[in-house]
Amino acid sequence: MGIVDRKFPGAFKVGQGLYLPEEPTPEQLAALACERGAYLTGESAAQVLLGEQLTFPLRLVSRTSLPSSQLWTASRRNRLVYLTRGDLKILYHPLAVADIANDDRAIRLLASRYGGKRGQRLLDEDLSHVRELPKRTRELINRAAVGAESLLERTVARALREHGVEVKVNHLIGLYRWDLVIPKTKVAIELDGFKFHIQRDVFIHDRWKNNDAVLRGWTTLRYSGSCVKHHLEDVVGQILSAKAPRLSERWHRLFVRQWHWGMHDEMVVLE
């Protein structure tokens, strides 16, 4: 199947001056559009990169104008950095999210590539090919918990960033790596899994890791999965006030069993 520039008997009209022998699927049209110099961006890029079903209308970008069509929405852009998936050419994640209106959707796409230990390195590598980013895209990247390996890390990092706090993930302090750190206030946060951290060697390692950070001048805070599940707002509040503790808060006034729902529910286990 190939796009032709003239009408013929039984032809399916793709757009102004463009025809196909039959109605295409989104995947077929996307491949044909990429063959003619277009790139997937926005929601179309997200669908492919997140392993979802591609749908119409396609969201395309190219260096030259594309004919109008009900099957795609197209725009022009001079600087195009892309990756390939089969026959498809897809804008890099930081470029594609500029065409996604929904912030949560854009953040999900960014997190799909830049989560995990190699996330920051991948982001730095990708951004080395991009000259500049819109302000909104920079804000989305900051909220995407780059480098976070677990759902808990991403949850807490995003919540802190919603308060305008710079958070680094899987950050080295001395010889030890911490789940989250706030460099400006020197606060280090560890999110502990019950099964993993109760192991004897891990338990010993954690004591020395914590002592090392304290002696280097860091304030260290530790939370369980149950803390994040049941009391995220309290976790974030305590972290934000770590350098000037709010002693009137319930976590300072009451025994933990009196207010922490996780003490009376299932233990959230981090594998």
C-alpha positions as a Markdown table, in Angstrom:
| # | Residue | x | y | z |
|---|---|---|---|---|
| 1 | Met | 0.0 | 0.0 | 0.0 |
| 2 | Gly | 1.4 | 3.4 | -1.0 |
| 3 | Ile | 0.0 | 7.0 | -1.0 |
| 4 | Val | -0.5 | 8.5 | -4.4 |
| 5 | Asp | -1.1 | 12.1 | -5.4 |
| 6 | Arg | -4.0 | 11.6 | -7.7 |
| 7 | Lys | -7.5 | 10.1 | -7.4 |
| 8 | Phe | -8.3 | 6.8 | -9.0 |
| 9 | Pro | -11.4 | 4.5 | -9.1 |
| 10 | Gly | -12.2 | 3.2 | -5.6 |
| 11 | Ala | -9.5 | 5.3 | -4.0 |
| 12 | Phe | -9.7 | 6.2 | -0.3 |
| 13 | Lys | -9.0 | 9.9 | 0.3 |
| 14 | Val | -6.4 | 10.4 | 3.0 |
| 15 | Gly | -6.1 | 14.2 | 2.7 |
| 16 | Gln | -6.0 | 16.9 | 0.2 |
| 17 | Gly | -4.4 | 15.4 | -2.9 |
| 18 | Leu | -3.5 | 12.1 | -1.2 |
| 19 | Tyr | -5.1 | 8.7 | -1.9 |
| 20 | Leu | -4.8 | 5.1 | -0.9 |
| 21 | Pro | -6.2 | 1.9 | -2.5 |
| 22 | Glu | -8.2 | 1.2 | 0.7 |
| 23 | Glu | -8.9 | 2.7 | 4.1 |
| 24 | Pro | -5.7 | 2.3 | 6.3 |
| 25 | Thr | -5.3 | 1.3 | 9.9 |
| 26 | Pro | -3.6 | 3.9 | 12.2 |
| 27 | Glu | -0.4 | 1.8 | 12.1 |
| 28 | Gln | -0.4 | 1.6 | 8.3 |
| 29 | Leu | -1.0 | 5.3 | 7.8 |
| 30 | Ala | 1.6 | 6.2 | 10.5 |
| 31 | Ala | 4.2 | 4.1 | 8.6 |
| 32 | Leu | 3.3 | 5.7 | 5.3 |
| 33 | Ala | 3.5 | 9.2 | 6.8 |
| 34 | Cys | 6.9 | 8.5 | 8.3 |
| 35 | Glu | 8.1 | 7.2 | 5.0 |
| 36 | Arg | 7.1 | 10.6 | 3.5 |
| 37 | Gly | 9.1 | 12.6 | 6.1 |
| 38 | Ala | 6.7 | 12.9 | 9.0 |
| 39 | Tyr | 7.3 | 12.0 | 12.7 |
| 40 | Leu | 5.0 | 10.9 | 15.4 |
| 41 | Thr | 4.7 | 13.2 | 18.4 |
| 42 | Gly | 2.2 | 14.0 | 21.2 |
| 43 | Glu | -0.4 | 11.3 | 21.9 |
| 44 | Ser | 0.6 | 9.2 | 18.9 |
| 45 | Ala | 4.2 | 9.0 | 20.2 |
| 46 | Ala | 2.9 | 8.2 | 23.7 |
| 47 | Gln | 0.7 | 5.4 | 22.4 |
| 48 | Val | 3.6 | 3.7 | 20.5 |
| 49 | Leu | 6.2 | 4.2 | 23.3 |
| 50 | Leu | 3.8 | 3.0 | 26.0 |
| 51 | Gly | 2.8 | -0.1 | 24.0 |
| 52 | Glu | -0.8 | 1.1 | 23.5 |
| 53 | Gln | -3.1 | 0.8 | 20.5 |
| 54 | Leu | -2.4 | 3.6 | 18.0 |
| 55 | Thr | -5.6 | 5.6 | 17.2 |
| 56 | Phe | -6.8 | 8.3 | 14.8 |
| 57 | Pro | -6.3 | 11.2 | 14.4 |
| 58 | Leu | -2.5 | 10.8 | 14.3 |
| 59 | Arg | -0.4 | 13.5 | 15.8 |
| 60 | Leu | 2.4 | 14.3 | 13.3 |
| 61 | Val | 5.2 | 16.9 | 12.9 |
| 62 | Ser | 7.5 | 17.5 | 10.0 |
| 63 | Arg | 9.9 | 20.0 | 8.6 |
| 64 | Thr | 7.5 | 20.9 | 5.7 |
| 65 | Ser | 3.8 | 21.4 | 5.6 |
| 66 | Leu | 1.6 | 18.3 | 5.4 |
| 67 | Pro | -1.7 | 18.4 | 3.5 |
| 68 | Ser | -4.8 | 18.7 | 5.8 |
| 69 | Ser | -6.5 | 15.5 | 6.7 |
| 70 | Gln | -9.2 | 14.2 | 9.1 |
| 71 | Leu | -6.9 | 11.3 | 9.9 |
| 72 | Trp | -4.0 | 13.4 | 11.4 |
| 73 | Thr | -3.2 | 16.7 | 13.0 |
| 74 | Ala | 0.1 | 18.1 | 11.8 |
| 75 | Ser | 2.5 | 20.9 | 12.6 |
| 76 | Arg | 5.9 | 22.1 | 11.4 |
| 77 | Arg | 9.1 | 22.1 | 13.4 |
| 78 | Asn | 12.7 | 22.6 | 12.3 |
| 79 | Arg | 14.6 | 20.7 | 15.0 |
| 80 | Leu | 13.6 | 17.1 | 15.0 |
| 81 | Val | 15.4 | 14.5 | 17.0 |
| 82 | Tyr | 13.8 | 11.0 | 16.9 |
| 83 | Leu | 14.1 | 7.3 | 17.6 |
| 84 | Thr | 12.7 | 4.5 | 15.5 |
| 85 | Arg | 10.3 | 1.6 | 16.2 |
| 86 | Gly | 10.1 | -0.6 | 13.2 |
| 87 | Asp | 8.9 | 1.6 | 10.3 |
| 88 | Leu | 7.9 | 4.5 | 12.6 |
| 89 | Lys | 9.9 | 7.6 | 13.4 |
| 90 | Ile | 9.1 | 9.0 | 16.8 |
| 91 | Leu | 10.2 | 12.3 | 18.4 |
| 92 | Tyr | 12.4 | 11.9 | 21.5 |
| 93 | His | 10.3 | 11.8 | 24.7 |
| 94 | Pro | 11.3 | 15.4 | 25.8 |
| 95 | Leu | 10.2 | 16.7 | 22.4 |
| 96 | Ala | 7.0 | 14.6 | 22.1 |
| 97 | Val | 5.6 | 15.7 | 25.5 |
| 98 | Ala | 5.4 | 19.3 | 24.3 |
| 99 | Asp | 2.4 | 18.1 | 22.1 |
| 100 | Ile | 0.6 | 16.3 | 25.0 |
| 101 | Ala | -1.9 | 18.6 | 26.7 |
| 102 | Asn | -2.5 | 16.5 | 29.8 |
| 103 | Asp | 0.3 | 16.8 | 32.3 |
| 104 | Asp | -0.2 | 13.4 | 33.9 |
| 105 | Arg | -0.1 | 11.7 | 30.5 |
| 106 | Ala | 3.1 | 13.6 | 29.6 |
| 107 | Ile | 4.7 | 12.7 | 33.0 |
| 108 | Arg | 3.8 | 9.0 | 32.4 |
| 109 | Leu | 5.6 | 9.1 | 29.1 |
| 110 | Leu | 8.7 | 10.7 | 30.6 |
| 111 | Ala | 8.8 | 8.3 | 33.5 |
| 112 | Ser | 8.5 | 5.3 | 31.2 |
| 113 | Arg | 12.0 | 6.2 | 29.8 |
| 114 | Tyr | 13.7 | 8.0 | 32.6 |
| 115 | Gly | 12.7 | 5.8 | 35.6 |
| 116 | Gly | 15.2 | 3.5 | 37.1 |
| 117 | Lys | 18.9 | 3.8 | 37.9 |
| 118 | Arg | 19.9 | 4.8 | 34.4 |
| 119 | Gly | 17.2 | 7.4 | 34.1 |
| 120 | Gln | 19.3 | 10.5 | 34.8 |
| 121 | Arg | 22.0 | 9.2 | 32.5 |
| 122 | Leu | 19.5 | 8.6 | 29.7 |
| 123 | Leu | 17.9 | 12.0 | 30.2 |
| 124 | Asp | 21.3 | 13.7 | 30.0 |
| 125 | Glu | 22.1 | 11.8 | 26.9 |
| 126 | Asp | 18.8 | 12.6 | 25.2 |
| 127 | Leu | 19.0 | 16.3 | 26.2 |
| 128 | Ser | 22.5 | 16.6 | 24.7 |
| 129 | His | 20.8 | 16.3 | 21.3 |
| 130 | Val | 18.1 | 18.9 | 22.0 |
| 131 | Arg | 19.1 | 22.6 | 21.9 |
| 132 | Glu | 16.4 | 24.0 | 24.1 |
| 133 | Leu | 13.1 | 23.0 | 25.8 |
| 134 | Pro | 9.9 | 24.9 | 26.6 |
| 135 | Lys | 9.4 | 26.0 | 30.2 |
| 136 | Arg | 6.5 | 23.6 | 30.6 |
| 137 | Thr | 8.6 | 20.6 | 29.4 |
| 138 | Arg | 11.3 | 21.4 | 31.9 |
| 139 | Glu | 8.7 | 21.5 | 34.6 |
| 140 | Leu | 7.3 | 18.2 | 33.5 |
| 141 | Ile | 10.7 | 16.6 | 33.5 |
| 142 | Asn | 11.3 | 17.9 | 37.0 |
| 143 | Arg | 8.0 | 16.3 | 38.2 |
| 144 | Ala | 8.7 | 13.0 | 36.5 |
| 145 | Ala | 10.8 | 11.5 | 39.3 |
| 146 | Val | 13.8 | 10.9 | 36.9 |
| 147 | Gly | 15.8 | 7.9 | 38.1 |
| 148 | Ala | 13.2 | 6.6 | 40.5 |
| 149 | Glu | 13.1 | 2.8 | 40.5 |
| 150 | Ser | 9.9 | 2.1 | 42.5 |
| 151 | Leu | 6.4 | 3.4 | 42.6 |
| 152 | Leu | 7.0 | 4.6 | 46.2 |
| 153 | Glu | 10.0 | 6.7 | 45.1 |
| 154 | Arg | 8.1 | 8.2 | 42.2 |
| 155 | Thr | 5.1 | 8.9 | 44.5 |
| 156 | Val | 7.1 | 10.8 | 47.1 |
| 157 | Ala | 9.4 | 12.5 | 44.7 |
| 158 | Arg | 6.4 | 13.9 | 42.7 |
| 159 | Ala | 4.6 | 15.0 | 45.8 |
| 160 | Leu | 7.7 | 16.9 | 47.0 |
| 161 | Arg | 8.2 | 18.5 | 43.5 |
| 162 | Glu | 4.6 | 19.7 | 43.6 |
| 163 | His | 5.8 | 21.9 | 46.5 |
| 164 | Gly | 8.6 | 23.3 | 44.3 |
| 165 | Val | 11.3 | 21.3 | 46.0 |
| 166 | Glu | 14.3 | 20.0 | 44.0 |
| 167 | Val | 14.6 | 16.3 | 44.5 |
| 168 | Lys | 17.3 | 14.0 | 43.4 |
| 169 | Val | 16.7 | 10.2 | 43.1 |
| 170 | Asn | 19.2 | 7.4 | 43.9 |
| 171 | His | 21.8 | 9.9 | 44.9 |
| 172 | Leu | 25.2 | 9.1 | 46.4 |
| 173 | Ile | 26.1 | 10.4 | 49.8 |
| 174 | Gly | 29.7 | 9.2 | 50.4 |
| 175 | Leu | 29.7 | 5.6 | 49.4 |
| 176 | Tyr | 26.0 | 5.0 | 49.9 |
| 177 | Arg | 23.1 | 5.6 | 47.6 |
| 178 | Trp | 19.9 | 7.1 | 49.0 |
| 179 | Asp | 16.4 | 6.8 | 47.5 |
| 180 | Leu | 15.7 | 10.6 | 47.6 |
| 181 | Val | 17.6 | 13.6 | 48.7 |
| 182 | Ile | 16.9 | 17.3 | 48.9 |
| 183 | Pro | 20.3 | 18.9 | 48.2 |
| 184 | Lys | 19.4 | 22.4 | 49.3 |
| 185 | Thr | 18.4 | 21.4 | 52.8 |
| 186 | Lys | 20.6 | 18.3 | 53.0 |
| 187 | Val | 17.7 | 16.0 | 53.8 |
| 188 | Ala | 18.1 | 12.3 | 52.8 |
| 189 | Ile | 15.1 | 10.0 | 52.6 |
| 190 | Glu | 15.0 | 6.2 | 52.5 |
| 191 | Leu | 11.8 | 4.2 | 51.7 |
| 192 | Asp | 12.2 | 0.8 | 53.4 |
| 193 | Gly | 10.7 | -2.5 | 52.3 |
| 194 | Phe | 10.0 | -4.8 | 55.1 |
| 195 | Lys | 11.2 | -8.0 | 53.5 |
| 196 | Phe | 14.4 | -6.5 | 52.2 |
| 197 | His | 15.5 | -4.3 | 55.1 |
| 198 | Ile | 14.8 | -6.9 | 57.8 |
| 199 | Gln | 17.6 | -9.2 | 56.3 |
| 200 | Arg | 20.6 | -9.3 | 58.7 |
| 201 | Asp | 23.2 | -8.0 | 56.3 |
| 202 | Val | 20.9 | -5.2 | 55.0 |
| 203 | Phe | 20.0 | -4.3 | 58.5 |
| 204 | Ile | 23.7 | -3.8 | 59.5 |
| 205 | His | 24.4 | -2.0 | 56.2 |
| 206 | Asp | 21.5 | 0.4 | 56.9 |
| 207 | Arg | 22.9 | 1.4 | 60.4 |
| 208 | Trp | 26.3 | 2.4 | 58.9 |
| 209 | Lys | 24.7 | 4.1 | 55.9 |
| 210 | Asn | 22.6 | 6.2 | 58.2 |
| 211 | Asn | 25.4 | 7.1 | 60.5 |
| 212 | Asp | 27.6 | 8.0 | 57.6 |
| 213 | Ala | 25.1 | 10.5 | 56.2 |
| 214 | Val | 24.4 | 12.0 | 59.7 |
| 215 | Leu | 28.1 | 12.5 | 60.3 |
| 216 | Arg | 28.4 | 14.2 | 56.9 |
| 217 | Gly | 25.8 | 16.8 | 58.0 |
| 218 | Trp | 22.7 | 15.3 | 56.5 |
| 219 | Thr | 19.3 | 15.0 | 58.2 |
| 220 | Thr | 18.0 | 11.4 | 57.5 |
| 221 | Leu | 14.4 | 10.3 | 57.4 |
| 222 | Arg | 13.1 | 6.8 | 56.8 |
| 223 | Tyr | 9.5 | 5.7 | 55.9 |
| 224 | Ser | 7.9 | 2.4 | 55.1 |
| 225 | Gly | 5.6 | 1.5 | 52.2 |
| 226 | Ser | 2.7 | 1.7 | 54.6 |
| 227 | Cys | 3.6 | 5.2 | 55.6 |
| 228 | Val | 3.5 | 6.3 | 51.9 |
| 229 | Lys | 0.3 | 4.4 | 51.3 |
| 230 | His | -1.7 | 5.7 | 54.2 |
| 231 | His | -0.1 | 9.0 | 55.1 |
| 232 | Leu | 1.6 | 10.5 | 52.1 |
| 233 | Glu | 0.6 | 14.0 | 53.2 |
| 234 | Asp | 2.1 | 13.5 | 56.6 |
| 235 | Val | 5.3 | 12.1 | 55.1 |
| 236 | Val | 5.7 | 15.1 | 52.8 |
| 237 | Gly | 4.9 | 17.5 | 55.6 |
| 238 | Gln | 7.5 | 16.0 | 57.9 |
| 239 | Ile | 10.1 | 16.1 | 55.1 |
| 240 | Leu | 9.4 | 19.7 | 54.2 |
| 241 | Ser | 9.7 | 20.7 | 57.9 |
| 242 | Ala | 12.7 | 18.6 | 58.6 |
| 243 | Lys | 15.0 | 21.6 | 59.2 |
| 244 | Ala | 12.4 | 23.4 | 61.3 |
| 245 | Pro | 10.2 | 20.7 | 62.8 |
| 246 | Arg | 6.6 | 21.5 | 63.5 |
| 247 | Leu | 6.3 | 20.0 | 67.0 |
| 248 | Ser | 2.6 | 20.6 | 67.2 |
| 249 | Glu | 1.9 | 18.0 | 64.4 |
| 250 | Arg | 0.4 | 14.7 | 65.5 |
| 251 | Trp | 3.5 | 12.7 | 64.6 |
| 252 | His | 5.4 | 14.6 | 67.4 |
| 253 | Arg | 2.5 | 14.7 | 69.9 |
| 254 | Leu | 1.1 | 11.1 | 69.7 |
| 255 | Phe | 2.5 | 7.6 | 69.7 |
| 256 | Val | 2.6 | 6.3 | 66.1 |
| 257 | Arg | 0.1 | 3.6 | 66.8 |
| 258 | Gln | -2.5 | 6.2 | 67.8 |
| 259 | Trp | -2.7 | 7.8 | 64.3 |
| 260 | His | -0.9 | 5.7 | 61.7 |
| 261 | Trp | -3.5 | 3.5 | 59.9 |
| 262 | Gly | -0.7 | 1.3 | 58.6 |
| 263 | Met | -0.1 | 0.0 | 62.1 |
| 264 | His | -3.5 | -1.7 | 62.0 |
| 265 | Asp | -3.6 | -2.7 | 58.3 |
| 266 | Glu | -1.5 | -4.9 | 56.1 |
| 267 | Met | 2.2 | -4.2 | 55.8 |
| 268 | Val | 3.0 | -2.8 | 52.4 |
| 269 | Val | 5.9 | -4.9 | 51.1 |
| 270 | Leu | 8.5 | -3.6 | 48.7 |
| 271 | Glu | 10.0 | -6.4 | 46.6 |
